[in-house]
Amino acid sequence: MTDAPQDAVRDAVPDEVSDEVSDEATERVGSDADAPDASEGQDAAEAEDEAGPADGPVFEAADRRGRIVADAEGVRLSYDEEACEFRWDELAAVESAKGRFGKRFTVTVHTPDRRWYPIDLLAPDRGRIAAWEAELDAVLDAYFDDEAP
């Protein structure tokens, strides 16, 4: 094989352009060196996650496809690639239901504009559903203000 096409391209680019490109690349490398180390930011984020909302209860339930997290910040639902997040002041109601014969646990988030967002999770066993209900009730009692203004 010959390097003729590469040599032709290299010869076709004026020297001024290649110098400008190399100067821009040098500036980028220099600005990246001045930026804080990415691992430092990760350490701070991990420390914040560990501290989290330590003052109150947290509810977290998940199966292979879905996840519910309720804490001091609000309620977060995710199912496959879809996700939504609600602050406590954006909610009109949160209700839960368990399947009569199965291991299905459903949480439905209602908003003031009459929209609702249900999510179904499959519990590992029926006893886990009772624990999830108790944990969710504790979080709702702590953070959700169900009184109308």
N, C-alpha and C positions, 0 to 999 in steps of 0.2 A: 504494500500500500504506500501511497505517496502522501506527503503533507501539503500538496499543492493547494487544495481548497483552503486550508487553515492559513497558509502563507498569503494567499490572495486576500483573505479577509483582513489579516493583520496589516498587510500593505495598504489596503483600501481605507483603513481608519486613520485619520490625521493624528499627528502626534499631540496636538493641543487637546483633542478630545480624550485621548488615553490618559494624559496628564491630569485633566479635570476629574476624570473618573477615579484615578488613584488618590487624588487629594480628597475627594469626597469620602472615599473608603477610609482614609486615614482619620478624617474628622469623626466619622461614626465610631471607629474603634476607640478613639480618644474619649468620646462622650460616654461610651459604654464603660470605660474604665473608671470614670468619675461617678457612675451610678452606684447605688448601694448594692451590696451582694444579695442575690436572690435568696440565698439560704437564710440570711438575716430576716428577711420579710416573712419567710415560711416559719421561722422559729417564733416570731412575734404572733403570727396568726395561730399557731398551735397553742401557744400559751394563753391566748384569748379564748380559744375553743375550750381548753381545759378549765379555765376560770368560768366561762359561760355564765348563765343565769343561776348562780349557786344559791340564791336566796329562796327559790321556789321550786315547786315540782316540775318535772318534765315527763311528757308522755311520748313514747316512741314505739311504733309497731310496724312491722314489715313482713312481707312474704317475698317470694321470688320475683314478683312483678311490681308490687306497690309498696308505698311507704307513707306513713303519717307521722309527723312530728308536731307536737304542741308544747310550747314553752312560753316564757315571758314575752317573747317577741310576737307570737301569734301562732297560726296554724299553717303548716306546709304539707301539701299533698303532692305525691308524684306517682305516676303509673306509666310504666315503660319509659318513653321519652317525654311524656307530657308532665308538666309540673305547674303548680299554682301556689301562691303564697298570700295569706291574709293577715293583716294586723287585727288585733282584738277589736279596735273601734270600727272595723269594716264588716263585722259580723252581726247578723240578726239572731242566729241560733246555730247550735251545733248539737246534732243528735246522733245517737248510736243505736244499733240494733244487732242482735245476734240471730243467726239462722236457727230455726226451730229444731232441726234434726242434724245439722251439719256442723262444720267448723268455720263457718263464714261469719265474719265480723264486718259490719258496714258502718261507716261514719259519713254523715252528710253535713256539709257546711252550707248554711243559708245566708244570703246577703240581703241587705235592706231593699234592694231593687228586685226582689222576688226571683232571684236565680239560686239554684242549688247545685252543689258539686258533691256527688256521692263517690265513695271509693270502697271497694270490697277487698278484704284481705282474708286469706285462708290461714287459720291458726294451726299450730302444730298439734294441738289437742284441745278438747272442749274446755278443760280447766284454764287454759291460757286466755280464753275469751273473757272469763270472769275477772281475771287479773287485769286485762286490758281495760275493761269497763271501769274498774275501780281506779286505775291510774288516770284515765281520761277524766273521770268525775273529779278527782283531786285537782287536776290542772284547771278544769272549768271553774271549780269553786274558787280557786286562787286568782284567776286572771280575768274571767269573763264577767262583765257587768251586764246582767240581763234586764235591768230596770230601764224603762223608757225614760228619756229626758223630759 
